[in-house]
Amino acid sequence: MSNRPRSPNGIKRSRRIDGVLSCLQGSFAGSDPRWLPSVRRAVRCHRLRGLAAQQTASIARHVTPRMPEGHKTHFLAREHTRQFSGQPIKVSSPQGRFRGDARKVSGKVFSHSEAVGKHLFYHFDGGRLIHVHLGRYGKFRQHAVPPPAAVGQVRMRWQGADTALDLTGPTTCRVIDADTRAEVIEKLGPDPLAGGSPAKVWNRVRKSNKPIGALLLDQAVVAGVGNIFRAELLFALRWDPRTPGDQLDRPAFDRMWKALGKMMRTGLRYGKIITVSSKEAGVPLASLEGRDRFRVYGKSNCPVCGHPIETIEVASRKLYWCPSCQS
């Protein structure tokens, strides 16, 4: 076997495959783990042959990973605080990558979880924190105690008195101190679900000639907004996503901030993004799943005018919009 170092593109491709494999292994492990060895063999075989970009995309489409947005991190923080607060937590790393940090907090009493934008901070007695950013592939899975044998690439396992959690595929999972937490938060814009100041967001928006569709995804401008909230918010306002921030006036911005806060609070309430009304849906909002929860994201036709929904790239991400209603 060659000892030549891999090229940067080769390294990136390998990391991408690892992410897809982790997501695949975790996504269906709870239903039938018997398929896992076959997937591992197939993906490893493709890697040795040099997996092409379109093949990776083909695998990824089966699991359609999306980065959790701010409502989900706040929902998880609330749930994990409710489940584990005041308990000593056994922390381990079946995968091994988090093992050293796990030892720093294992056995300590957990205080509370905190969400800021798409970041989660887990506070333990003694001033240590676990910092988690789920990224596109990160996911928590819950088990009763004692938990089953770990399946897939479990970066971190928590075990409390009667509940256990497995974390797979996060972008970030590390133990930090209060100073490092402050440094992370300092780089983020205000979070609508954490009492963030709209004046600070407005101050950045009004001075920028970037499209509003790009500014909404910039976590240094406003924390917690992702691709779905962006598309649904701009459609609700009937705004062209290409409108420069410095062309908005304060009343328009205030309408945007109010609409965004309402959408994110609804997402927090139900644990999933829902932008349609119960009247539009014709069923209780809690029962909605998939893209039935949205007005334009992933849809074919505009629910207002019937015009075909189109996509444009804004800030290197595909954005769904109605050119008829939003121009």
RABEL-V88915 format. One record per helix or strand of 3 or more residues. SS is the DSSP state (alpha for helix, beta for strand). FROM is the first residue (numbers start at 0). TO is the last residue. Records with the same first field share a line. If there is no record, write none. Layout:
# RABEL-V88915
SS->FROM-TO ; FROM-TO
This chain:
# RABEL-V88915
alpha->7-26 ; 32-48 ; 52-60 ; 69-83 ; 98-104 ; 177-185 ; 191-193 ; 197-204 ; 211-214 ; 226-236 ; 244-246 ; 249-269 ; 277-280 ; 284-286 ; 289-292
beta->89-91 ; 108-115 ; 118-123 ; 128-132 ; 138-143 ; 153-158 ; 162-167 ; 171-175 ; 309-313 ; 316-320
